[in-house]
């Protein structure tokens, strides 16, 4: 049986217009596929609001977190009123929304009575995933109104993860067992499940989340566990672009990418996809499409197995924030690497996966990227914590910390065409290059520049990509 997994992002479910598009897409595709699984994100901005509410609750600011919850209730109830639901369906949905929010308020009360210095990551995770639960119920109710048998399922009962709260890793074997037991029977009875993205739980039942953008990862996990034929990610953009269109309006859609290319794009800053979602799909050779929910007729971007084309030009360029560490001495980099990794994990639950380093007879330089999944305030927080740690550990050496940007150029087998690398470096004439690294995946070349040169470097390389296309 042909199975399709479709994931709808926050911009796809946040308004009546967007939900109408979702409904139209589902009605169309159910005629083409035997089984469809829908994965939904929270409405735009909801997860950020819930993270703030959890922070306020842990500080004991009852007025602050209650205000946020009240605003979220108003927003969801207003959207429900706009939807073409029967009185019975509307009343049941409103009651369900209220129950979820009241349960969350009870958790906030527990958090507010917990000393601020006591870590409570499992309680935070149990609240910041509520946005997905609200959205799943909205979509399922709308589908039922169009006579599509549908049910909202919380993936806390399905996706089993490790205990890295805030950035958990799914256990595919245990997750497959849960899905086969609790979800496949619904598919066999022609019921379309609407599952919550982003959410999981430990084997003992403690709530976890998969990191920012984790709903993409959820879709990937479900695709692997049900042996899906394809995964489609619906968002507000036309596909994977040659660079971030919010920074470069004349960015273009890339029709096709390899798994390796898109994995590098996601890891080095492309915000359309979660960096870890590609691996499971690549192992099972499951094609992935990126499409615009408001322009479903467009082909979008196809990500699949592909053979390198020696004649192809550069595909894309990304930019991501990082921290550069400089020292007026050489020597082992192990101690500073360990300190950075510990600081990054304590602050964001992410490991320091990427390091670009160089040394001379008298100086050392190392650069670590800050994952987009760590959130918008992570760079400042990590820098402050790292500077404090360096002061507390003078034996590591005299390191200075400053923000940098990592500009990454994407192309399969970029290492086989030295002229491309030379052209990139030549184009950046006048911009100080702090570090240069060719990825072992052979799909990317990363260039570290000072933060103030980030925009200029990005635009320069993007112009090179367009001129070589």
C-alpha positions, -999 to +999 in steps of 0.1 A: +000+000+000+013+034-009+019+056+021+025+094+023+036+113+053+028+150+052+041+175+077+025+210+080+045+238+097+032+265+119+025+289+090+003+262+075-021+258+104-022+293+120-050+309+101-084+300+085-069+306+051-040+283+058-061+256+073-084+258+042-053+251+021-044+222+043-079+207+039-078+212+001-044+194-001-055+165+020-087+161+001-067+160-032-039+137-020-062+111-004-074+103-039-038+095-049-025+075-019-037+045+001-026+058+035-018+093+047-003+104+080-003+140+089+023+156+113+016+191+125+036+218+143+022+244+167+008+276+154+035+302+145+050+317+177+033+294+201+063+273+210+084+305+217+055+317+240+054+284+258+092+285+264+088+320+279+059+308+300+079+279+314+108+303+322+084+326+340+068+297+359+102+285+372+109+321+384+076+320+402+060+348+380+024+336+381+010+367+365+034+364+336+028+327+327-010+331+332-010+360+308+007+340+281-017+311+286-047+334+284-034+349+252-029+315+237-064+304+246-078+336+231-059+330+198-070+293+195-106+300+205-108+328+179-095+305+152-120+278+162-148+303+158-137+310+123-137+274+111-167+258+095-174+233+123-207+219+136-219+232+170-211+198+185-176+195+170-168+231+180-180+226+216-160+194+219-129+210+205-132+240+228-135+218+258-104+198+247-084+230+243-094+241+277-085+208+293-050+209+278-044+244+289-057+238+325-035+207+327-005+229+316-014+255+343-012+227+369+023+219+357+033+256+358+021+257+394+045+228+403+073+246+385+066+279+403+070+260+436+103+245+426+135+264+436+148+284+406+182+267+409+167+232+406+167+218+370+133+207+358+139+199+321+112+172+320+086+196+333+096+222+307+093+196+279+059+186+292+046+221+286+064+234+255+049+206+234+013+216+242+012+238+211+014+208+188-014+191+208-036+221+202-029+222+165-034+185+160-069+187+175-078+217+153-067+199+121-084+166+130-117+184+138-116+202+105-110+169+086-139+152+104-162+180+093-154+171+057-163+134+064-127+123+066-124+099+095-095+114+116-081+114+151-055+135+168-027+114+184-001+126+208+034+113+199+043+112+236+027+078+235+044+068+202+079+083+198+103+069+224+135+088+230+166+091+252+166+114+282+182+144+266+154+168+274+149+196+250+169+179+222+160+142+225+170+114+200+143+089+190+149+052+196+136+039+162+132+003+174+110+011+204+092+038+184+084+013+156+069-011+182+046+017+196+035+028+161+027-007+150+007-013+181-011+021+185-012+038+150-012+011+123-046-002+135-061+033+128-046+033+093-060-002+086-095+011+096-092+040+071-087+066+098-063+094+090-041+101+120-030+137+128+000+133+150+018+159+170+053+168+158+082+177+182+070+155+211+083+123+225+088+105+258+114+084+276+108+046+281+097+055+316+071+080+303+088+113+310+079+139+283+107+150+259+110+172+229+132+168+198+146+204+196+134+234+176+120+223+142+116+188+156+083+182+138+103+176+106+122+149+125+089+134+137+078+131+101+110+114+092+107+089+121+071+080+112+081+076+075+108+051+084+086+032+109+056+027+086+078+022+054+063+053+037+069+059+000+074+097+004+076+125+029+063+160+020+071+190+041+046+219+036+057+254+046+054+290+034+083+288+009+084+274-026+111+248-018+147+248-008+163+280-019+197+290-031+199+310+002+176+323+029+150+344+010+145+365+041+180+378+038+183+377-001+149+383-017+161+372-052+170+337-039+158+309-063+142+275-058+165+245-062+146+218-081+166+188-069+191+181-042+208+150-029+204+138+007+239+148+014+235+183+000+203+190+019+217+176+052+246+200+050+222+229+042+200+221+072+230+216+095+246+249+085+217+271+089+189+265+063+158+269+085+134+250+063+144+216+077+155+199+109+191+188+105+186+153+119+156+144+098+176+135+067+196+106+080+167+081+085+153+090+051+186+085+034+191+051+050+157+039+037+159+058+004+126+076+011+122+107-012+115+140+005+096+170-011+095+206+002+064+224-010+045+256-005+012+251+012-002+283-005+011+272-040+005+234-040+006+233-078+044+242-078+068+212-078+089+225-049+122+207-043+128+170-045+154+154-023+165+119-032+193+096-042+212+112-070+244+107-089+269+136-088+269+156-120+304+169-127+290+198-148+267+211-121+273+245-106+272+255-069+238+248-054+233+270-024+250+291+004+240+293+040+250+314+070+249+304+106+262+321+138+292+307+156+317+315+183+353+321+174+380+315+201+415+329+197+446+324+219+481+339+216+496+304+220+495+270+204+491+236+221+465+209+225+429+219+217+413+192+237+407+212+269+391+241+251+370+218+230+358+200+261+349+232+279+329+245+249+311+212+246+302+212+283+290+248+281+269+243+250+253+212+263+245+227+297+230+258+280+212+243+250+213+205+253+233+205+220+268+191+216+296+210+200+295+189+168+314+211+144+348+226+150+370+245+125+404+249+139+439+262+129+472+268+146+505+284+139+537+286+159+523+313+181+485+314+178+454+291+179+419+296+165+388+274+169+353+280+158+321+263+169+287+268+153+256+275+174+227+253+161+196+271+149+177+247+171+192+263+202+170+294+198+175+331+190+192+340+224+216+311+225+246+329+210+247+356+237+240+331+265+267+306+254+292+334+250+286+347+285+287+313+301+319+304+281+337+336+292+328+329+328+340+293+325+373+305+310+378+328+339+372+299+363+396+277+344+428+298+338+449+267+332+431+262+298+449+294+285+441+330+275+413+325+251+391+354+238+356+347+225+337+366+198+308+360+175+316+349+140+296+337+110+301+304+091+293+308+054+288+273+038+287+266+001+268+235-010+275+212-039+279+174-042+316+164-046+328+200-042+362+186-035+366+173-071+366+208-087+394+229-073+385+257-096+352+262-077+370+266-044+395+290-059+366+310-074+349+313-040+380+325-023+388+350-050+352+364-049+357+371-012+387+393-019+388+421+008+369+400+034+391+385+061+388+347+062+393+334+097+390+297+089+383+273+060+370+238+061+360+212+035+334+188+049+342+150+049+308+145+033+323+162+002+291+183-001+302+216+014+329+242+020+326+263+051+343+297+055+345+315+088+343+353+087+338+381+112+302+386+121+302+421+106+312+406+072+285+379+072+260+397+050+286+408+024+301+373+022+267+357+018+256+381-010+289+378-028+288+340-029+251+340-038+258+362-068+285+337-078+260+309-076+235+327-098+261+337-123+274+301-126+239+285-129 
